[in-house]
Amino acid sequence: MNLEELNRTARALVDNARGILAADESSPTIKKRFDTIGVESTEENRRAYRDMLFTADGIESTISGVILYEETLFQSSADGTPFAKLLADRNIIPGIKVDKGAKPLALCPGETVTEGLDGLRDRLQKYYEAGARFAKWRAVITISDEAPTSTCIDTNAHALARYAALCQEQGIVPIVEPEVIMDGAHDIEVCEEVTRATLSAVFAQLDGQGVELEGMLLKPNMVISGTQCPEQASIEEVAAATVRTLKRHVPAAVPGIVFLSGGQSDELATAHLDAMNRMGPHPWVLSFSYGRALQAAALKAWGGKTENVAAGQRAFAHRAQCNAAAVRAEYSAEMESAA
């Protein structure tokens, strides 16, 4: 493990107010997205859609890295350039999703554990050779009257730490993603309590397994009201609760925190990020690693039609620009109306 190289990559992923595009949707997930625009989820359509995103003009000024699905890592642009090389040539770091998804956790009804550790070392070697320099592993923590259990939190924290250690061993920066999902009627106070317990367990496991914090990034949820909660917390309340939680549980040695959007609307995810950065300076860079919140407008504008590629690229570039402005604490609603 070369900690200096890992740290350099981690810092590059959060430099100059840039953030990460999560384009790592699994085949079932991308099919659901394509279904909304009436496009068949074939390998070629998936390749063409990602090609549209990766070749958009100017995105290297706002996007630092792209999380790829395994299929995409080994695909190429329309001109034959491998996607990993295309991105690297634009100063955008290729990354890879390595987990195998959340599966039911034994004896914990309604809860899951993320699988994919078996054979991970060999897969990481293959991904590194293909050009990937960072990876992502998502753990899912649900909130209900019975959940989360300590078993669920501890089991997922252990898996996240094992994944992170394997990544660093192979020269790959791990993005550690413990997601407390928004689904539920819980209020923001409950979300904060569960997020604190989750982050506490995750960093205890990372420390116990020797993971170097300077060579990783954290991808957490924001502390937010449940989707069915009758009283939704304000942008300022979400920002304050999230920053408070992070300051209590995330060591300053972590170079950056790249939030997931977690089902928030495009504009709300951007506004929350902006509000947090207006509360700075912080010990770590606060940036974004959004999937749907960066892609939804582009997907709709594209609609699977070649003649709409430019429109899709403009929509994607606009969302990336808005989020880069939020990292600088310079986002405003006028940016949306102007577009």
Residue pairs with C-beta under 8 A, 6 or more apart in sequence:
1 168
1 169
1 171
1 212
1 215
2 171
3 212
3 214
3 215
5 171
6 168
6 171
6 173
6 212
6 214
6 215
6 216
7 214
7 215
7 255
9 93
9 133
9 134
9 173
9 215
10 134
10 173
10 214
10 215
10 216
10 217
10 255
10 256
11 255
11 256
12 64
12 93
13 20
13 64
13 65
13 93
13 134
13 173
13 217
13 256
13 258
14 64
14 217
14 255
14 256
14 258
14 285
14 287
15 64
16 61
16 64
17 62
17 287
17 324
17 325
17 327
17 328
18 61
18 62
18 63
18 64
18 287
18 324
18 327
19 62
19 63
19 64
19 258
19 287
19 288
19 289
19 290
19 320
19 323
19 324
19 327
20 63
20 64
20 65
20 66
20 67
20 95
20 175
20 258
20 287
20 288
20 289
20 290
21 53
21 63
21 65
21 66
21 67
21 289
21 290
21 291
21 294
21 295
21 320
22 67
22 136
22 260
22 289
22 290
22 291
22 294
23 50
23 53
23 66
23 67
23 68
23 69
23 72
23 291
23 295
24 67
24 68
24 69
24 72
24 96
24 97
24 136
24 291
25 33
25 69
25 291
26 69
26 101
27 41
27 69
27 71
30 41
30 46
30 49
30 69
31 41
33 292
33 295
33 299
34 40
34 41
34 45
34 49
34 304
35 41
36 299
37 299
37 300
37 302
37 303
37 304
38 303
38 304
39 45
39 303
39 304
43 71
45 304
46 71
46 72
47 72
47 75
47 76
48 78
49 299
49 302
49 304
50 68
50 72
50 75
50 83
51 77
51 78
51 83
52 298
52 302
52 309
52 312
52 313
52 316
53 59
53 66
53 295
53 298
53 312
53 313
53 316
54 66
54 77
54 83
54 86
54 87
54 92
55 77
55 86
55 313
56 313
56 314
56 316
56 317
57 313
57 317
58 317
59 90
59 92
59 316
59 317
59 320
60 90
60 91
60 92
61 324
62 317
62 320
62 321
62 323
62 324
63 92
63 320
64 92
64 93
65 92
65 93
65 94
65 95
65 134
66 87
66 92
66 93
66 94
66 95
67 95
67 96
67 97
67 134
67 136
67 175
67 289
68 83
68 84
68 94
68 95
68 96
68 97
68 132
69 97
70 96
70 97
70 127
72 83
73 83
73 84
73 94
73 96
73 127
73 130
73 131
73 132
74 82
74 130
75 82
75 83
76 82
76 83
76 86
77 83
77 86
81 89
82 130
82 131
83 94
84 94
84 130
84 131
84 132
85 131
87 93
87 94
88 94
88 131
93 133
93 134
94 131
94 132
94 133
95 132
95 133
95 134
95 135
95 136
95 175
96 127
96 132
96 134
96 135
96 136
97 135
97 136
97 137
97 138
98 116
98 120
98 123
98 124
98 127
98 135
98 136
98 137
98 163
98 167
99 114
99 115
99 116
99 136
99 137
99 138
99 163
100 114
100 115
100 116
101 114
101 115
101 116
102 112
102 113
102 114
102 115
102 138
102 139
102 140
103 112
103 113
103 114
103 115
104 111
104 112
105 111
105 112
105 113
105 151
105 152
105 155
107 151
108 147
108 149
108 151
108 152
109 146
110 142
110 144
110 146
110 147
111 142
111 147
111 148
111 149
111 151
111 152
112 140
112 142
112 152
113 139
113 152
113 155
113 156
113 159
114 137
114 138
114 139
114 140
114 156
114 159
114 160
115 159
116 137
116 163
117 159
117 162
117 163
117 166
120 163
120 166
121 166
121 169
121 170
124 135
124 166
124 167
124 170
124 172
125 170
127 135
127 172
128 170
128 171
128 172
132 172
133 171
133 172
133 173
134 167
134 172
134 173
134 174
134 175
134 217
135 163
135 167
135 172
135 173
135 174
135 175
136 174
136 175
136 177
136 219
136 289
137 159
137 160
137 163
137 164
137 174
137 175
137 176
137 177
138 177
138 179
138 219
139 156
139 157
139 159
139 160
139 177
139 178
139 179
140 156
140 179
140 181
141 147
141 148
141 152
141 153
141 156
141 178
141 179
141 180
141 181
141 194
141 198
142 148
142 181
142 183
142 184
143 180
143 181
143 183
143 184
143 186
143 190
143 191
143 194
143 226
144 184
148 180
148 194
148 197
148 198
153 197
153 198
153 201
154 201
154 205
156 178
157 178
157 198
157 201
157 202
157 204
157 205
158 205
160 176
160 177
160 178
160 202
160 205
160 206
161 202
161 205
161 206
161 208
161 209
161 211
162 209
163 174
163 176
164 174
164 176
164 206
164 209
164 211
164 216
165 209
165 210
165 211
167 173
167 174
168 174
168 211
168 212
168 215
168 216
173 215
173 216
173 217
174 211
174 215
174 216
174 217
175 216
175 217
175 218
175 219
175 258
175 289
176 202
176 206
176 216
176 217
176 218
176 219
177 218
177 219
177 220
177 260
178 198
178 199
178 202
178 220
178 221
179 219
179 220
179 221
179 260
179 262
180 191
180 194
180 195
180 198
180 220
180 221
181 221
181 262
181 263
182 221
182 224
182 225
182 226
182 227
182 262
182 263
182 264
183 226
183 227
183 228
184 226
184 227
184 228
184 229
185 226
185 228
185 229
185 230
186 225
186 226
186 229
187 225
187 226
187 229
187 231
187 233
188 223
188 224
188 225
188 229
188 233
188 237
188 238
188 241
190 226
191 221
191 223
191 224
191 225
191 226
191 241
192 223
192 241
192 244
192 245
195 220
195 221
195 223
195 245
196 245
196 248
196 249
199 220
199 245
199 246
199 249
199 250
200 249
203 249
203 250
203 251
206 213
206 216
213 251
213 253
213 254
214 253
214 254
214 255
216 254
217 254
217 255
217 256
217 257
217 258
218 250
218 254
218 256
218 257
218 258
219 257
219 258
219 259
219 260
219 289
220 246
220 257
220 259
220 260
221 259
221 260
221 262
222 238
222 242
222 259
222 262
222 264
222 272
223 238
223 241
223 242
223 245
224 233
224 238
224 242
224 262
224 264
224 272
225 231
225 232
225 233
225 238
227 263
233 241
235 268
235 271
235 272
235 275
236 275
238 272
238 275
239 272
239 275
239 276
239 278
239 279
240 279
242 272
242 276
243 276
243 279
243 282
246 257
246 282
246 284
247 282
247 283
250 257
250 283
250 284
252 283
252 284
254 284
255 284
255 285
256 284
256 285
256 286
256 287
257 284
257 285
257 286
257 287
258 287
258 288
258 289
259 269
259 272
259 273
259 286
259 287
259 288
259 289
259 290
260 289
260 290
260 291
261 269
261 288
261 290
261 291
261 292
261 293
262 269
263 292
264 272
264 293
265 293
266 293
266 294
266 296
266 297
266 319
267 322
267 333
267 336
269 288
269 290
269 293
269 323
270 293
270 319
270 322
270 323
270 326
270 331
271 326
271 331
271 333
273 286
273 287
273 288
273 323
273 326
273 327
273 331
274 325
274 326
274 329
274 330
274 331
276 282
276 286
277 286
277 326
277 327
277 328
277 329
278 329
280 286
280 329
285 327
286 327
287 327
288 294
288 323
288 326
288 327
290 319
290 323
293 319
293 323
294 316
294 319
294 320
294 323
295 316
295 319
297 315
297 316
297 318
297 319
298 312
298 313
298 315
298 316
298 319
299 312
300 315
301 308
301 311
301 312
301 314
301 315
302 308
302 309
302 311
302 312
318 339
321 335
322 331
322 335
322 336
323 331
325 331
325 332
325 335
